[in-house]
């Protein structure tokens, strides 16, 4: 089966975050099972020619052009737009990681026009919104592609309800909703972290992910574990300067390191070296960074509104806190050797049993087969 995975942007800094990671994981898994999977996206931040493959996945990247000052929604490529209709015709399934932007929406519309089976996965990026641009895009295109898709994948009940609110079912146009969790490839058994305790934040530096809450918890942790080290890694989306300013005000310059964006290999190395992974973000649907931490055997500390909070709490794979005030205590609990070892084993078990790539691919291929058969009927 030939499958096109379309996502908004791929860059060396991994600025677009989880959707690209999911698209790559799925494409790698599909290729390992003998299918032909390819990535379609904008490319930005590369020196020289754009790469033709990403982590072993063939890629068709188009140079990003910024048309409007609207973040990811304002970038596109004339070449991608002009060739979308021709591109989708080469594939049996067009799998679009949908956002309200000028990349994934045009590709989804092109797939509908070409009569290709269209599978949409929104990663929580398409939800009810009062913003004018969102309302315009919903009226012009989002409802059409959601209702016309052969399958719409959602992560959580919250996301499902949001999609149904954006595109209420109409006679003859029901949303074909299927739950698909994110999966994470199995990792080698972790070595027990050695040396000084190392606590890691590795996600985009944006306000919703609360990196300042992570830094604010450092003094209390140091009060009990004065040898601890801290890492704040990830592409800057407006919070790097405030984070660095807070580090300076608290006198933590020698304890908190900000290495910037991490490659996939660097992320894995950091996770295997870390004693605890912390993601203080709120209303996080299904964070890939937390799944990667669990697979590496690194206990995670998350807030209660995180989509993985219930799984982590029930499995004992880390700690769930109500807000910033609980971060330091949760980290200190997991730095206890016995508690940390127990949570590490539970994290690997949870990742392997509940979020394995094999189980995700089995479900996804079933969706693909039904969608393909439906267009051939």
C-alpha positions as CSV (number, residue, x, y, z in Angstrom):
1,X,0.0,0.0,0.0
2,X,1.3,3.5,-0.9
3,X,0.6,6.0,1.9
4,X,1.4,9.7,2.0
5,X,1.7,11.3,5.4
6,X,1.3,15.1,5.1
7,X,2.3,17.3,8.0
8,X,2.8,21.1,8.2
9,X,6.5,21.6,8.8
10,X,9.8,19.7,9.4
11,X,12.8,21.6,10.6
12,X,16.1,20.8,12.3
13,X,14.8,22.3,15.5
14,X,11.6,20.1,15.5
15,X,9.6,23.3,15.8
16,X,6.3,21.7,14.9
17,X,6.7,19.1,17.6
18,X,4.5,16.0,18.2
19,X,2.6,15.7,14.9
20,X,5.9,15.3,12.9
21,X,7.1,12.7,15.5
22,X,3.9,10.8,15.1
23,X,4.0,10.9,11.3
24,X,7.6,9.7,11.3
25,X,6.9,6.9,13.8
26,X,3.9,5.7,11.8
27,X,5.8,5.9,8.5
28,X,8.8,4.0,9.8
29,X,6.5,1.3,11.2
30,X,4.5,1.0,7.9
31,X,7.7,0.7,5.9
32,X,9.0,-2.0,8.3
33,X,5.8,-3.9,7.4
34,X,6.4,-3.6,3.7
35,X,4.3,-0.6,2.8
36,X,5.5,2.5,0.9
37,X,5.2,5.5,3.2
38,X,6.4,9.0,2.4
39,X,6.4,12.3,4.2
40,X,5.1,15.5,2.6
41,X,5.8,18.8,4.4
42,X,7.3,22.2,4.3
43,X,11.0,22.4,5.2
44,X,12.6,25.3,7.0
45,X,15.9,26.1,8.7
46,X,18.1,23.8,6.6
47,X,21.4,24.9,5.2
48,X,21.6,24.0,1.6
49,X,19.2,21.7,-0.2
50,X,16.2,20.3,1.6
51,X,16.7,16.6,2.7
52,X,15.0,13.9,0.6
53,X,14.6,11.6,3.6
54,X,14.0,12.0,7.3
55,X,15.0,9.3,9.7
56,X,14.9,6.7,6.9
57,X,11.5,7.9,5.6
58,X,11.5,9.3,2.0
59,X,10.4,12.9,2.1
60,X,9.1,15.5,-0.3
61,X,9.8,18.8,1.4
62,X,9.0,22.2,0.0
63,X,10.8,25.4,1.0
64,X,8.6,27.2,3.5
65,X,7.4,30.7,2.6
66,X,5.8,33.0,5.2
67,X,2.7,34.8,3.7
68,X,1.2,36.1,6.9
69,X,2.4,36.8,10.5
70,X,0.3,34.0,11.9
71,X,2.7,31.4,13.2
72,X,2.4,28.1,11.5
73,X,-0.9,29.1,9.9
74,X,0.8,31.8,7.9
75,X,3.4,29.6,6.1
76,X,3.0,27.7,2.9
77,X,4.8,26.8,-0.4
78,X,3.6,27.8,-3.9
79,X,5.1,24.6,-5.2
80,X,3.3,22.4,-2.7
81,X,0.0,24.1,-3.4
82,X,0.4,23.9,-7.2
83,X,1.4,20.3,-7.1
84,X,-0.9,18.9,-4.4
85,X,-3.4,17.5,-6.9
86,X,-0.7,15.6,-8.8
87,X,1.0,14.4,-5.7
88,X,-2.0,12.8,-4.0
89,X,-2.8,10.8,-7.2
90,X,0.3,8.7,-6.6
91,X,-1.0,7.2,-3.4
92,X,-3.6,4.7,-2.2
93,X,-4.1,6.5,1.1
94,X,-3.6,10.2,1.9
95,X,-3.0,10.6,5.7
96,X,-3.1,14.2,6.7
97,X,-2.0,15.4,10.1
98,X,-4.5,18.2,10.0
99,X,-4.2,21.8,11.3
100,X,-5.8,25.1,10.4
101,X,-3.0,26.0,8.0
102,X,-2.0,26.5,4.4
103,X,-0.3,23.1,4.0
104,X,-2.4,20.3,5.4
105,X,-5.8,21.9,4.5
106,X,-4.9,22.2,0.8
107,X,-3.5,18.7,0.7
108,X,-6.7,17.3,2.3
109,X,-8.9,19.2,-0.2
110,X,-6.8,17.9,-3.1
111,X,-7.3,14.3,-1.8
112,X,-11.1,14.8,-1.7
113,X,-11.1,16.3,-5.3
114,X,-9.0,13.3,-6.5
115,X,-11.4,10.8,-4.9
116,X,-8.5,9.4,-2.8
117,X,-9.2,7.8,0.6
118,X,-8.4,10.6,3.1
119,X,-7.5,9.9,6.7
120,X,-7.3,12.8,9.1
121,X,-5.4,13.0,12.4
122,X,-5.7,16.3,14.2
123,X,-3.6,15.8,17.4
124,X,-5.9,18.2,19.2
125,X,-5.1,21.0,16.8
126,X,-8.6,21.4,15.5
127,X,-11.0,22.4,18.3
128,X,-13.7,24.9,18.8
129,X,-12.3,28.4,18.6
130,X,-13.7,32.0,18.7
131,X,-10.7,33.3,16.7
132,X,-11.8,35.0,13.4
133,X,-9.2,33.1,11.3
134,X,-10.3,29.8,12.7
135,X,-14.0,30.6,12.0
136,X,-13.1,31.5,8.4
137,X,-11.1,28.4,7.8
138,X,-13.7,26.2,9.4
139,X,-16.4,27.7,7.1
140,X,-14.2,27.5,4.0
141,X,-12.5,24.1,4.4
142,X,-12.2,22.4,7.8
143,X,-15.8,21.2,8.0
144,X,-15.7,20.0,4.4
145,X,-12.6,17.9,4.9
146,X,-13.7,16.5,8.2
147,X,-17.1,15.4,6.8
148,X,-15.5,14.1,3.6
149,X,-12.7,12.1,5.1
150,X,-12.9,8.3,5.0
151,X,-11.6,8.3,8.6
152,X,-10.9,10.8,11.3
153,X,-8.6,9.7,14.1
154,X,-8.8,11.1,17.6
155,X,-6.8,10.6,20.8
156,X,-9.2,11.4,23.6
157,X,-12.9,11.9,24.3
158,X,-12.2,15.6,24.7
159,X,-10.8,15.7,21.2
160,X,-13.6,13.7,19.8
161,X,-16.2,16.1,21.3
162,X,-14.2,19.0,20.0
163,X,-14.2,17.6,16.4
164,X,-17.9,17.0,16.6
165,X,-18.5,20.6,17.7
166,X,-16.4,22.0,14.9
167,X,-18.1,19.8,12.2
168,X,-21.5,18.7,13.5
169,X,-22.8,15.7,11.7
170,X,-25.3,16.5,9.0
171,X,-27.6,14.1,7.0
172,X,-25.4,12.0,4.8
173,X,-22.2,13.5,6.2
174,X,-21.4,11.8,9.5
175,X,-17.8,12.0,10.9
176,X,-16.1,8.7,10.6
177,X,-14.4,8.8,13.9
178,X,-11.9,6.2,15.1
179,X,-9.8,6.3,18.3
180,X,-6.1,5.9,17.7
181,X,-3.6,6.5,20.5
182,X,0.0,7.5,19.8
183,X,2.5,4.8,19.8
184,X,6.2,4.7,20.6
185,X,8.8,2.4,19.3
186,X,10.3,0.0,21.8
187,X,13.7,1.0,23.3
188,X,16.6,-1.0,24.5
189,X,16.5,-1.8,28.3
190,X,17.6,1.3,30.1
191,X,20.8,1.5,32.1
192,X,20.2,2.7,35.7
193,X,21.0,6.4,35.7
194,X,24.2,7.1,37.6
195,X,25.8,10.2,39.0
196,X,24.0,13.3,40.2
197,X,20.2,13.4,39.9
198,X,19.3,14.8,36.5
199,X,15.9,16.2,35.9
200,X,14.8,16.9,32.3
201,X,12.3,19.2,30.6
202,X,12.3,18.6,26.8
203,X,9.5,20.2,24.8
204,X,8.7,23.4,23.0
205,X,9.4,26.5,25.0
206,X,5.9,28.0,24.9
207,X,3.7,29.4,27.6
208,X,1.2,26.5,27.6
209,X,3.9,24.0,28.4
210,X,4.9,26.0,31.4
211,X,8.8,25.8,31.3
212,X,8.9,28.6,33.9
213,X,7.1,26.3,36.3
214,X,9.8,23.8,35.9
215,X,12.5,26.3,36.7
216,X,10.6,27.7,39.6
217,X,10.6,24.3,41.2
218,X,14.4,23.9,41.1
219,X,15.3,25.8,44.3
220,X,13.0,23.5,46.4
221,X,14.5,20.4,44.8
222,X,18.0,21.7,45.4
223,X,17.2,22.3,49.0
224,X,16.9,18.6,49.5
225,X,19.2,17.4,46.7
226,X,21.9,20.0,46.3
227,X,23.8,17.9,43.8
228,X,20.9,17.8,41.3
229,X,21.3,19.0,37.7
230,X,18.5,20.3,35.4
231,X,18.0,20.6,31.7
232,X,15.5,22.8,29.8
233,X,15.6,21.7,26.2
234,X,13.5,22.5,23.1
235,X,12.8,25.0,20.4
236,X,12.0,28.5,21.5
237,X,8.4,29.7,21.0
238,X,8.5,32.8,23.1
239,X,9.5,31.4,26.5
240,X,13.3,31.1,26.2
241,X,14.1,34.7,27.3
242,X,11.7,34.6,30.3
243,X,13.1,31.2,31.3
244,X,16.7,32.5,31.1
245,X,15.7,35.6,33.1
246,X,14.1,33.4,35.8
247,X,17.2,31.2,35.9
248,X,19.3,34.4,36.4
249,X,17.0,35.9,39.1
250,X,17.1,32.6,41.1
251,X,20.9,32.3,40.8
252,X,20.6,28.9,39.0
253,X,23.0,29.6,36.1
254,X,25.3,26.7,37.1
255,X,22.5,24.2,37.7
256,X,20.0,24.7,34.9
257,X,21.3,24.1,31.3
258,X,19.4,25.2,28.2
259,X,20.9,23.3,25.2
260,X,18.2,24.3,22.7
261,X,16.5,21.8,20.4
262,X,17.4,18.1,20.5
263,X,17.6,15.8,17.6
264,X,15.8,12.4,17.9
265,X,19.0,10.7,18.9
266,X,19.9,13.5,21.4
267,X,16.4,13.3,22.9
268,X,16.8,9.6,23.5
269,X,20.2,10.0,25.0
270,X,18.9,12.7,27.4
271,X,16.0,10.6,28.4
272,X,18.2,7.6,29.2
273,X,20.5,9.8,31.2
274,X,17.7,11.5,33.2
275,X,16.3,10.3,36.5
276,X,13.0,12.1,36.0
277,X,11.2,13.7,33.1
278,X,8.9,16.7,33.9
279,X,6.3,18.2,31.6
280,X,4.2,20.9,33.5
281,X,2.0,21.8,30.6
282,X,-1.8,22.1,30.9
283,X,-4.4,20.6,28.6
284,X,-1.8,18.5,26.8
285,X,-3.7,16.0,24.7
286,X,-1.2,13.1,24.3
287,X,2.4,14.3,24.5
288,X,4.9,12.3,22.5
289,X,7.8,13.4,24.7
290,X,6.1,11.7,27.7
291,X,5.6,8.5,25.7
292,X,9.2,8.6,24.7
293,X,10.2,9.0,28.4
294,X,8.0,6.1,29.4
295,X,9.5,3.9,26.7
296,X,13.0,4.8,27.9
297,X,12.1,3.9,31.4
298,X,12.3,7.5,32.7
299,X,9.5,8.2,35.2
300,X,7.4,11.2,34.2
301,X,5.8,14.0,36.3
302,X,2.8,15.6,34.6
303,X,-0.2,17.7,35.5
304,X,-3.7,16.3,35.9
305,X,-4.9,17.8,32.7
306,X,-2.3,15.9,30.7
307,X,-3.9,13.3,28.4
308,X,-1.6,10.6,29.8
309,X,-2.1,11.5,33.5
310,X,-4.6,8.8,34.3
311,X,-2.4,6.1,32.6
312,X,0.7,7.2,34.5
313,X,-1.1,7.4,37.8
314,X,-2.8,4.0,37.5
315,X,0.5,2.3,36.3
316,X,2.7,4.0,38.9
317,X,4.9,5.2,36.0
318,X,5.6,8.6,37.6
319,X,3.6,11.2,39.5
320,X,0.5,13.4,38.6
321,X,0.3,16.8,40.2
322,X,-2.5,19.4,40.3
323,X,-0.2,22.3,39.4
324,X,3.2,24.0,39.7
325,X,3.2,23.8,43.5
326,X,3.4,20.0,43.4
327,X,6.3,19.6,41.0
328,X,9.2,19.7,43.4
329,X,7.6,17.2,45.8
330,X,6.8,14.8,43.0
331,X,10.4,15.0,41.6
332,X,11.8,14.4,45.1
333,X,9.7,11.3,45.6
334,X,11.0,9.8,42.3
335,X,14.6,10.6,43.2
336,X,14.3,8.1,46.0
337,X,16.2,5.1,44.6
338,X,13.5,2.5,45.4
339,X,10.6,4.6,44.2
340,X,12.5,5.6,41.1
341,X,13.3,2.0,40.2
342,X,9.7,0.9,40.7
343,X,8.4,3.8,38.6
344,X,11.0,3.2,35.9
345,X,9.9,-0.5,35.5
346,X,6.2,0.6,35.5
347,X,7.0,3.2,32.8
348,X,8.5,0.7,30.4
349,X,5.7,-1.8,31.1
350,X,3.0,0.8,30.4
351,X,4.7,1.9,27.1
352,X,5.1,-1.6,25.9
353,X,1.6,-2.8,26.7
354,X,-0.6,0.2,26.2
355,X,1.3,2.3,23.6
356,X,3.3,-0.2,21.5
357,X,3.7,0.7,17.8
358,X,2.6,-2.8,16.8
359,X,-0.8,-2.3,18.4
360,X,-1.2,1.2,16.9
361,X,-0.2,0.0,13.4
362,X,-2.6,-2.9,13.6
363,X,-5.4,-0.5,14.3
364,X,-4.2,2.0,11.7
365,X,-3.9,-0.6,8.9
366,X,-7.4,-1.7,9.6
367,X,-8.6,1.8,9.1
368,X,-6.6,2.1,5.9
369,X,-8.1,-1.1,4.5
370,X,-11.7,-0.1,5.3
371,X,-11.1,3.4,3.8
372,X,-9.5,2.0,0.6
373,X,-12.2,-0.7,0.2
374,X,-14.9,2.0,0.6
375,X,-13.5,4.0,-2.3
376,X,-13.3,1.0,-4.5
377,X,-16.9,-0.1,-3.8
